[in-house]
Amino acid sequence: MNSGTSASASHGNTLNSPQHAGYFVSASKQFGSRVFMITALILACLMMTPVLALVFESVSSFWSGSEADTTFRDLADTVLWHYTLNSLLVVTGAVIFACALAILPAWWCAHYEFSGRRYLQWALVFPLAIPAYISAYIYTELLDYAGPIQIALRSWFSWQSPADYWFPDIRSRWGASLMLALALYPYIYLLLRHAFAQRSEHFSQAAQTLGASPKRIFTSIELPLVRPALVIGCTLVAMESLADYGTVHLFAVSTLTTAVYDSWLVYGSISTAAKISCLMLLFVVILVSAEKYQRKQQKHFDTRNSGKPAQKQAASAIQATLIWLVCSLIIIAGFIYPVVTLIGYTLTYLSENTSPALWQHTQTTFSLAAIAAVIATLLALIFNAQQRFNPSPINRSKLAFSSLGYALPGTVLAIGILIPLTQADIVLNQLLVSLDMDRIGLFFTGSSFALIVAFIIRFSAISNGSLQAGYQKIPDNLDDASHTLGESQRMTFSRIHWPLLRPALASSLLLVFIECVKELPASLLLRPFDFETLATYVFQFASDEHLEHAASGALLIIIVSLLPISILSRTQKMD
């Protein structure tokens, strides 16, 4: 009896020993870490679902029989090549126009010192806040046959009809390219301005010693040295131009993006829409591959260029006047004139621009954008925290997969989301019927759920970028010190990472919120019936030739889009 009691007590002491308690704590930590890892893996795979759904839908029609692919084959035999050519020409034109608008201002602001330079170099970014379709509508009103310019020309020269004179048609491929370039050139400008500012002056000094002119130095030395940054900027412009729907729709230019819309909304063929989306994905892969290659080239250049950045030269009075004149024209064309026109529309049609419907759509849009921003930021926090605590190729891959959505055009992403969510609606309703319950209809695709999913997948890359930048500012030795003191990963995160990541979290929330408010292509395809976001509300009036009645909504989009530019101008120094 005593022996049994002694054995039982000994067993109880073993269970209560510090070593045994430590074992349970360690096992609990390992279990929590594995759950965290598996959860992150599942989330990353879910964010890859749209791409997998597009590929599966594209190839499954070949398995299901020839009749399933009739629509795509008909388009391929008639207009698909024309759509593809238009897309390539619009993208190429936008890149050329954007380079023409960005290269010289970037060089001037990085190379010369002149009065007002600090204000001018930030003002050149403002056109990024104006959606291209809004500028397209405004310049169509200005330059069309019934616009004030052509009316004045006919009055001055007594022209009676279009046959009496020639005037460029803004509703064309080159017009769409120009409108896109006015909205997107700041991508190239910002990258080039930074690259020019970081250049070494050794090469330029050597060229001056050999008697080269400033023009020869710029074209032969300065511009080639920033070629990687130029290609990256052009890639961003090309991807945004390829994804555009609003501008090409207003100008009646048929592109691959409009073909996706027509395939689904007109022909009702999700398979055809998926095939055309895969064709667009091919272009995106080519563009991203070119950008990655140039990024490697940029890193190689930076390792060689160890000279100190070149000092700015004082601009002469003539040079400063020329710089201000050219840059002011760009700012007026890309920002000031559209904004002034929208303000005029708002004041002229004040009752229409203060309708209750506008504020209802604004409130709905802000709510959806806030939900998407919070979820995207939380997901980014999970992926980045896991990579921080357990760095590995698998975790880096999960980060890369979760950021893939930003490279997808909004139209392509919308089709990729519709395919699995439509099947999910079917399965859900079949399950409810099998349980003798009432159908609930289109729970996933008939509500704002699909739109929120699109926002999260599309803009998670922004959240990941913000959190990655935030983690890079936290020294690794803080984690080492916490581990040395015996703190768990959870305590390290809550006591060290969380307080230091607050600025990055705020940046992520703000940037994702703004992008969700501006998003148009995905919103047009995924919005529920009788539902409008602020972007679709403004676009519907623009497509009906009545933007004047939604000018206040357009101004609200612009004001929201200016927030990150305003914050960056205050928090970041542009020397």
N, C-alpha and C positions, 0 to 999 in steps of 0.2 A: 504494500500500500504506500509506504513511504517512498519506495523506489519509483512508483508511477507518478506520485506527486512531484518528486524531484525532477523526473524527465519532463513532465508537463511544464514545470516552472522554467526549466532550462530552455525548452522550446519557445516559451513566451518571451524570455529574455532575448533569445536570438532574433525574434520578430521585431522587438523594440530596440535592437541595437542600432547605433548610428550607421554601421555599414549597411544594414538591411534597409534602413530608411533612405540612405543615399542611393541604393540600388533602385528603389521604387521611384525616387525623384528623377533619376537618370532615365529610367524606362518611360516615365511620363513625358519627359522632355523629348525623347526620341519619337514617341508616338505623336506628340503635338507637331513636331517638325515634319514627320511624314505626312500627317493630315494636311498641313499647310502646303507641302510640296505637291501633293496629289490635287488639292483644290486649285492651286495655281496652274497645274498642267491641264486640268479639265477646262478652266476658264480660257486658257490660251487656245486649246483645240476648238472651243466653241466660237472663238473670234475668227478662226480659220474656216468655219463652216460655210460662209457665203461663197468663198472661192471654190471649195470642194463641190458645193451644190451646183455652181455654174458649169464646172467641168463635167460633172455627172449628168446634168440635164442635157448638155450639148452632145454627149456621146450616146446617151440612152436611147435617143430617137432612132439611131441606126440599128439598135437591137430590136426595137419594137415594130419595125417595118418601114417600108418606103413612104407610106402615106403620111407618117408623122412628120416628115421633113419637107412637105410640099411648099410651105410658105417661104422657108429659107431658100429653097432651090429657085423659086420664082423670083425672089429678090436678087439672088445671085446672078440670074440670067438677064435681069433688066437694069436695076438701079444701084445695086450694091457697090459696084466699082465706082460709080459717080459719087456716092456717099463717101467712099474711102478717099477718093481724090480730093473732094472738097475738104475733108478733115485735114488731110496732109497740107493742102494749100493754106487753109486758115491758120493752122499751127505754125507753119513756116513763116507766113506773113506776120503773125503776132510776134514771133521771135525776132525777126528782122526789125520791125518797128520798135520793139522794146529795147533792142540794142542801140538803135539810133537815138532813143530818148534817154538812155541811161549812161552810156559810156562816157561822153564828154562831161556831163555834170558830176559824175563820180570822180573823174580825173581832176577837174577844177577844184572840187571841195577838198580833195586829198592833197593836191599839189600846191595850191595857192592860199595865201592868207589875205583876206580882204574884209572890209567892214560888213558886218551882218552875216558872215559865213556860218556861224553856229546856228542861226535861225533858218537860213536858207537850206542847209543840208537836212534839217528835220522837216521843213515844209515840202521838200521833194518826196517825202514818204507819204504825205497826206492822200494822194490819189488812190492808194491801196485801200482806203476806207470806202470807196464808192464802188458798188457792184457794177460790172461792165454793162449789164442790160439797162441800168438806169441811165448811164451816159449814152448808150446807144439810142434810147428813146429821145433824149434831149437833143442830141445832134441830128437825129432824123428830122425833128421839128425845125431845126435851124437850117439844114442844108437841103431838105427835100424840095420838090417842085413848088409846093405851096408854102415854103418857108420864107422868112423875111429876106434872106440873101438873094434867092432867085427872083423874088418879086421886085426887089430893088434893081437888080440887073435888067429885068425886062422893062422896067419903067425908065431907066436911064438910057438904054440903047434902043427903045421902041421895038423890042422883040415881041412877037405875038404868040409864038408856040415853041415847043421844044425843038422843032425842026430848024429854028432860026439860030440856034446856038448849041454849044456843047458844054455840059456841066457834069462833073464826076458823080456817079450814082452811089450814094452812101449805103444803100441797101444792096450790098454785094459782098463778095468774099474779102476784098481788100478793106471794105468798110468794117466788117466784123473783126478782121485782124487788127485794124487801127484802134477800135474801141477796146478790145482785149488788151492791147499793148498799153493804152493809157491807164488801165487799171492795174496792170501786172508789172510794168517796168521797174517799180521799186524793189522787187526781188533781185533783179540784176544790179540795180544801183547800190543797194546796201552791201552786197557781196563784193562788188568791185571797189567801192569806196574804202572798205576795210582792207582789201588786198593791196590797193594802191598806197594806203597809209602805212602799211607794214613793209613796203618794198625797201630794199637796201639801195643806198645812193652810190655804192661802189661802181656798178655797171654804168650808171648815167655819167658819173664823173670821168670814167675811162673813155666813154664815147665823146664827151665834150673835149677831152684832151686831144682826141683824134680829129676834132673839127666837125663833128656831126651836128646838124641843125636840130633845134628842139622838135620839129616835126619828125625828123628821121629817128630821133631817140625814142619818141613816143611810139611810132609804128613798128620799129625794129627791136626795141628792148622792153619798154614799159608794158605795152599791150601783150606781147607774148608771155611775159613773166606772170601775168594774172590770168592766163588762159584757163587754168583749171577752175578758178572762181567764176569766170565767164561761162564756162560750159555748165557748171552746176546751176547758175542762175537761169540760163537758157532752158535747162531741163525742167526747172520749176515752172517757168512760163509755159513751156510746151505741154506739161501735164495738166495745168489749169486750163489751158486753151482747149485741149482735147476733151476735157470734162465739161466744158461750158455748154449749157442748153439755152439759157435766156437770150443771149445776144444773137446766136444763129437762128433761133426761132423768130425773133422780132424782124430779122433781116431776110427771112425766108430762104436761108441757106441750108440745104439738106446735108447733114453730116451723119457720122456713125451714132452720135448721141441722139439725134432726132430719129434715126432708124430704130433704136432701141425703144423709144417711146411709141413710135408707130406700130412696131411689132406687137407690143403688149396691149396698148390702149385702143388701137384701131383694128388690127388683125386678130387680137386675142391669142397670140401664139407665144407662150412663155418659152418654148423651145427655141424659136427663132431669136427672141430677145436674148436668150442665154448664149447662143452661138455668136451673135454680133458683139455681145459683151466680152466673150473670150477673144474675139479679134481685137477689141480695144485693150484687153489685158496684155496681148502680145506687144502692142505698141508701148504700153507702160513698162513692161519688162525690158524692152530695148532701151527706153529712156533711162530707167533706173540703173541698168548695167553700165551705160555710158557715164552716168553721174558717179557711180562707185569707182569706176576706173580713174576718172579725173580726180576724185577725192584722194586716191592713193598717190596720184601724181603730185597733188598739192602737198601731201605730207612729205614726200621725197624732196620737194623743192624747199620746204620749210627747214629741213634738216641741213641743207647745204647753205641756206642764206642766213649766215650768222652775223652779218653786218647790221649796224644800228639803223633804225628806220630813218628815211630821208627827212630833212627839215623842210618845212613849208617855205616857199618863196613869196615875197611880198608882191602882190599884183599891182601893176601900174593902173592909172586911172582908166585908160582905154580898156585894158583887160578886165578890170572889175566891172565896168559898164557893160561890156559884152557878156560877161558871165551872168550878171543880174538880168540882162535883157532876155537871153536865151532861156535861163532857168525860170524866170517869171512867166514866160509864154507857156512853158510846159505845165507849171503849177496852175495857171489860169485855165488852160485847156482841160487838164485832168481833174481839177478840184474846184476852183473858185467859180467858174461859169456854171457847172452843174448844180452846185450848192445854191448860188444866187437864183438860178432858174427855179429850183424847187421851193425856195422861200417865196418867190413871186407867185408860184402856183398855189402855195398854201394860203397866202393872204388873199388872193383873188377868189379862191373857192374855199373860203374859211368854214362854211357850214358842212361841206362834204368832208373836209379834213379834220373835223372834230366829231365825227359820228360815233355813236356808242359801239358800233361794230369794230372800229379800229382799235379802241381800247380793250375790247374783249379779246380780239386776236393777239394783241400785244401781251396781255396778261397770260393768255394760254401759252404763247411762245416762250415767255420768260420762265414760266413754270416748268415746261418741258426741258428747256435749256438748263435750268438749275438742277433738275433731277439727273440729266445726262452728265452734267459737269461733276456732280458729287460722285456718281457711280464710276465714271471714268477715272477720277482722281483716286478713289479707293482701290480700284484695280491696279492702277499704276503703282500705288503704294505697296500693294501685295507683291507684285512682280519685282520691283526694285529692292524691297526689303529682303526678299528671298535671295536675290543675287548678291546683296551686300553680306548677308550672314553666311551663305553657302555658295560662293562663286564657282560656277561650273559651266561647261559648254551647253548643257541641257537648259540651265536657267537663262543663259544668254539667248538661246534659241526661243525660249518662251517669251522673252522680251521682244525679240524680233518679230515673232508671229503676232503678238498683240499689237504691234505697231504697223502691221501690213495694211490695215484698212485705209490709212491716210494716202497711200499710193493709188488706191482704187478710185476711179471717177464715181461721183455720187450716183449716177445712173446705173453703173455696173453693180455697185454695192446694193442698190435697192432691189434689182432683179435677183441677186444672190441671196438676199434676205427673204424675198417673197416666196422663193421655191421651198425652203424647209418649213417656213411658218405656215404656208398653205397646207402642207402635208400634216403639220401639227394640228391645225384646225380640224382637218378631216378625221384624224385619229381621235382627237378629244371628243368630237361629237359622236363618233361611232361607239366610243367607250361609254358615254353617257346613255346612249340608246340601249346598249347591252345591259346596263344597270337599271333599266326602266325609269330613266330620268329624262327630263326635257332637254332638247338641244339648246345650246347657248349661242349658236351662230358663229360668226367670225370673231372669236375672242382675241386671237393674235393679230391677224391682218386687218380686222375691222375696227381696231382701236388704235390709240396712240402708242401701244406697246412696240409695234414694228418701227415706228419713227424714233423712239428712244433707243432701241437696239442699234439702229443705223447711226445715230449720233455718237453712241458710245464706241462702236467699232471704227467709225470714220475718224474720230478725233482722239482716240486713246494714244496715238503717237505723240500728240502735243503734251498730254499728261506725262507720258513716259519721259519725254525730253526734259520737261521741267523738273521732275523728280530725280532724273539722272544727274542733271546739273546741280541740284541741291545736295545730293549725296557726295558728289565730287568735292564739295566744299567742306565736308566733314572729315577731318583727318582720321586715318585708320588707327592711330595710336589711342584715340579715345575708346574705340571698341576693345583694343587690347587691354587697356587699363581696367575697363569694366569687367572683362573676362577674368583678369588677374584677381580682382576683388571678389570673384565668385558670383557675379550677377548673371542671371539668365538672359537669354536673347530678348524675352519680353520686357524685362526691366531695362535692358540696354536701350531698346527701342523707345520705351515710354519716357525714360529719364534723359536720354541723350539725343536720339534721332528726332523724336517728335518736336521738341522745342526748336531745334536748329532747322528743321524742314518747313516750318510754318511759312516763311516767305515763298518757298517753292510751291507749297500747297496752294497758297493764295494765287500765285501766278497761274498755276494749272487750272484752278476753278475759273478764273477770269477769262483766260484764253479759250478754253473749251466752251464756256458760256457764249462768248461772242461769236465763235465759229458756228455754233448751233443756231444762233439767231440769224446768221447770214445764209445758211445752207439752203439752196433752192432745188437742185435736181432731185436729190433723194426725197425731199419733202413733197414734191409734186407727185411722185409715184407712190409714196407710202402713206400719205395723209388719209385719214378716214373720210367717209362721205360727209359732206356738209361741215368740213373742218378746214380751217386755214391757219397757217403760221403767218408771221409778219412778212416773211419773204414771199410766200405764195400769194398773199393778199395784194402786195404791191405789184407783183409780176402779172397777176390777172388783170389789173387795171391797165398796166403798160401794154399787154398783148391785145387789149380791147381798144387801144389808142385813147385811154382816159387816165393817164398817169397823174394828171392834174388833181384828180379826186382822191389820190392816195399819196400825194407829195409829202404830207406830214409823216406817214409811215416810212417813206424812203429816207427822210431826214433823220428819223429815229434810228434806223439801221446805220446810217453814217455816223451819228453821234456815238452810238455804242461801239462801232468799229474804231473810232478815234481814241477810245480809252487806253488800249495798250500802247499806242504811239505816244500819247501824252505822258503815260507813266514811264515809258522808256526814256523819253527826252529829259525827264527829271532825275531818273536814277542812274542812267548810263551816260558816260562822258564820250563824246564823239570829237576827238582831237583832229 
